[in-house]
Each structure stands twice: as C-alpha cells, then as structure tokens.
C-alpha cells in the first residue's frame, strides 16, 4: 500500500470557519492535546486529528494538521496537511 499526502491551502469566510471545522473534524483534539503542536499555536486556529490507521471504519486521512490565520478582509487562510 502506498501512502498519499495532501497539502491544501485555501481562503474561506472567517465567519464560517468554526462551523466548518466542527462539521469536518468532529474528532479533532482540543488545542492542548493537539499531537502536531510542539509548542503554543502560532496561528489563529490549530487543529490536529489522529485516527487509528488499523480501524477500517476510518475512511480517508488518518493524520490531519490544520491551521487558519484570520485576514483583515474577513477571510481565513486555511492550510492543512493530510495523510
């Protein structure tokens, strides 16, 4: 089996960010338990998700790291890595 990694960056309305994150990543870790942060979150939002690679019910990526930075124009620049 080959591993695939995706890196995506996009802008979205800042007002929609929290709802999108909650819907897309209901299994996200709280900021203090984020497995990908080695220190404090340096963005406006940091999200980490680690799913069991062996559990076949986990469709899609098993490791996800997401950051979002708010812009003055009311958008958020969202970047995430997923594998």
C-alpha positions as CSV (number, residue, x, y, z in Angstrom):
1,X,0.0,0.0,0.0
2,X,1.2,3.5,-0.9
3,X,0.8,6.4,1.4
4,X,-0.6,9.6,0.0
5,X,-0.1,13.0,1.5
6,X,-2.2,16.1,0.5
7,X,-1.3,19.7,1.2
8,X,-4.1,22.2,0.7
9,X,-4.3,26.0,1.2
10,X,-7.5,28.0,0.6
11,X,-9.4,31.0,1.8
12,X,-12.9,30.9,3.3
13,X,-15.1,33.3,5.1
14,X,-13.9,33.7,8.7
15,X,-17.4,33.6,10.0
16,X,-17.9,30.1,8.6
17,X,-14.6,28.7,9.9
18,X,-15.7,27.3,13.3
19,X,-18.8,25.6,11.9
20,X,-16.8,24.1,9.0
21,X,-14.1,22.7,11.4
22,X,-16.7,21.3,13.8
23,X,-18.5,19.5,10.9
24,X,-15.4,18.3,9.0
25,X,-13.4,17.2,12.0
26,X,-15.7,16.2,14.9
27,X,-12.9,14.0,16.2
28,X,-10.4,16.9,16.5
29,X,-8.2,17.2,19.6
30,X,-8.5,20.1,21.9
31,X,-5.7,22.6,21.4
32,X,-3.7,21.4,24.5
33,X,-3.9,17.8,23.2
34,X,-3.0,18.6,19.5
35,X,-0.5,15.9,18.6
36,X,1.2,18.1,15.9
37,X,2.0,21.1,18.1
38,X,5.3,21.2,19.7
39,X,4.5,24.5,21.4
40,X,1.7,27.0,21.5
41,X,-0.4,27.5,18.4
42,X,1.1,30.4,16.4
43,X,-1.9,30.7,14.1
44,X,-5.4,31.9,15.0
45,X,-6.6,28.3,15.0
46,X,-4.7,25.0,15.1
47,X,-6.5,21.6,14.7
48,X,-5.0,18.1,15.0
49,X,-6.7,14.8,14.2
50,X,-5.1,11.4,14.6
51,X,-7.3,8.4,13.6
52,X,-6.5,4.7,14.0
53,X,-4.8,3.5,10.8
54,X,-5.8,-0.1,11.5
55,X,-9.6,0.7,12.0
56,X,-11.1,0.1,8.6
57,X,-14.1,2.3,9.5
58,X,-11.8,5.3,9.2
59,X,-12.3,6.4,5.6
60,X,-9.9,8.9,4.3
61,X,-6.9,10.6,6.0
62,X,-5.7,9.3,9.4
63,X,-3.4,12.2,10.3
64,X,-4.6,15.8,9.7
65,X,-2.9,19.0,10.8
66,X,-4.8,22.3,10.1
67,X,-4.0,25.9,10.8
68,X,-6.0,29.0,10.0
69,X,-5.0,32.6,10.0
70,X,-7.5,35.4,10.0
71,X,-7.1,38.2,7.4
72,X,-8.2,41.8,7.7
73,X,-10.7,41.3,4.8
74,X,-12.9,38.9,6.8
75,X,-11.5,35.7,5.3
76,X,-9.3,33.0,6.9
77,X,-6.3,31.4,5.2
78,X,-6.6,27.7,5.9
79,X,-3.7,25.3,5.4
80,X,-3.8,21.6,6.1
81,X,-1.7,18.5,5.6
82,X,-3.5,15.2,5.5
83,X,-2.2,11.6,5.0
